[in-house]
Structures are given as structure tokens and as C-alpha cells.
Amino acid sequence: MDYLFVLGGLVLLIFGGEGLVRGSVSVARKLNISELVIGLTLVGCGTSMPELVTSLKAIDTGAVGISIGNVMGSNVANILLVLGAAALVRPILTNPRALARDSAVLVVATAVLCALIWFDGFTRIAGFVLLVALVAFVGLSLLADQKMDNPVAELHVGEGELVESEFGIVKGLVIALVGLGAIVFGANLLVEGAVNVARTFGVSEAVIGMSIVAIGTSLPELATSLVAATRGKADVALGNVVGSNIFNIFGILGVTALVHPFSVFETHPANIAADAMKVEAPVSIVSTADIGALVLSLFFLFLFGITGKRIARWEGALLLGGYALYMGLLFNIVPVPQIFQNG
């Protein structure tokens, strides 16, 4: 039954996210909202909505590992799995100038995430600061992208144009609301099933969050990237991944910490050889492999997609191989040295 909950939850999240994006984009177009605003806000937020609702549900049930694992795992999957698969289908031509600004913000956001993990700083104040950073990023981007012949603006316009949705206002609202309801219900099923699966197999909730849950909630980005690649708009696919990863850190973790502050440390009994007494030793639920995969995926994003002008098929295969290696590290198939604090 737990497997059915996980599968059913993932299906509802995927179709719910699709309905939410298409419905809201359709309403926005009927209200004459520009494709720039649609691409920069509705598409990015909509494709990340499954991660947001899943993380909030996980925190509400005390499954911190699934919540933080979902965000970190999704960011890794977006780069290694999503872009790798898209490049393998068709080489991705990129525009480094168009991606430079958002990529720089992603580097800062990732550094902030690593610092919060290191210092266990997911407080309400941190959540508020993350949300302010997201609002500032979106607001400043909208102002900057009003300039003519702006390659960044063209990138975000392309993200909006990828969504084919021409419903009326009423029908669009209904589809968006149904999609949101499916996301909420799907998140409930997914979290409940994932927690039980983790307990059954004796693996941590963080591992489940960074693997099964992260892959499932990253499928909307995968679909968008594949569509963009087949239409010859691969730079838009890359831009969508960068924007989604920024939203995951600033938006999802910001809202989650603001609503329910949490700690990435948990206590485990440890034996003291000197007196055979047992004490509670705090241990981080985020491992060396998790932090390493997050940083290395960002490195390969710059190496292949930003500094170059294309992501070739062999580079896509390398990204997919890196993701397979990460999964091996998660499930202890490949050993990893512990070099990070409490990692």
C-alpha cells in the first residue's frame, strides 16, 4: 500500500502541477499579462509548486529529512538528470550571456543554503530573509528585463511561450484550482508513503527525499526541458532549470522555515568507551555526498552550460552518469569519506 501511496502521490503532483501552470498561464494571458511576467513568475513558481507543498507537508508531519532532501535532491536532479536527459536527446545550444545573471544568483543561493545547513540556521528570521531575497530577485529581474534587445528577457519570454494554454478565464481558474487540489492531496499521499517506505527499508527519510521524492517533483522540469530541446529552444530549458533551482532555495525553504522552523540535526545514542554510558550526539541528516552533489552539479552546470555554448550529447551522458553515481552514494552502494562537519 505504501508503494501505491508514493506512486499515486507522484502522479497527482505531476498532473496537478501541469494543471496549475496551464490554468494560471491561461488566465494571465486573458488578462493581457506579458509573456515576460508569465515566464519569470508563473512558470517558475508553478513548476516548483509540487516541491513546495511536499516540503510543507513533510515538515508538518515531522519528516524534516524529506523536506530538506526534496529541495536539495530536486536541485541536483534538475541539473544532472533533467539537463542530462535533454542533452542526450538533442544537444543543447546555450546563450551564456543570457544565463549569466540568473546563474550568479543561483551560486549565491546555493552558498546561502550550504551555510544554513552548516550552522543549522533554518529559523523564521532566515525564512523571512530568503523570501525577501526571492521577491527582490523577481522584482529586480522584471525591471531589468524591460530593456529592449535583452537576451535575459528573451529567455524568460521563451519560458512563458513554451506553455500552450488558451483556456477562458473561468475554465483556466477551475483547472488551476483542481491542479492545486491535486498537488495538496498528492503531497499528502507521497509524504505518508515515503515515510513508511523509509522505515520499512531502514533508510533515512533524507535519502528518500533526495531520491524518490526529488525525482518525482522534478518531472515537470524534465518535461519542460524535453519540450524546449525538441523545439530548438534549449537555452530556455536551461534557464528554466536555473530559475527553478533559485526558487527552490529562496522560495520553498523560505516559506518552510517561516511557517515551521526546523533543524537538520537529529540525536542518536552514542557509546562512550570510558564508562559505557550512552549520550545523545547530534548528527546532521545532510551528508557529505548530499553537499558534494549539490556543489558539483553547479560546477558542471557552469562548465558545460554557462562557459561553453552548448551541452553536447556526451556531456549529457556524463551528467546522467554523475546522477547515477550520486544515487549509488545515497544508498551506500558506493562508499564516501566523511569530510564535512557532522556529515
Buried (B, 14 or more C-beta within 10 A) or exposed (E): EBEEBBBBBBBBBBBBBBBBBBBBBBBBBBEEBBBBBBBBBBBBBBBBBBBBBBBBBBBBBEBBBBBBBBBBBBBBBBBBBBBBBBBBBBBBBBBBEBBEBBBEBBEBBBEBBBEBBBEBBBBEEBBEBBBEBBEEBBEEBBEEBEEEEBBBBBBBBBBBBBBEBEBEBEBBBBBBBBBBBBBBBBBBBBBBBBBBBBEEEEBBBBBBBBBBBBBBBBBBBBBBBBBBBEBEBBBBBBBBBBBBBBBBBBBBBBBBBBBBBBBBBBEEEEEEEEEEEEEEBEBBBBBBBBBBBBEBBBEBBBBBBBEBEBBBBEBBBBBBEBBBBBBBBBEEEEEBEEEBEBB
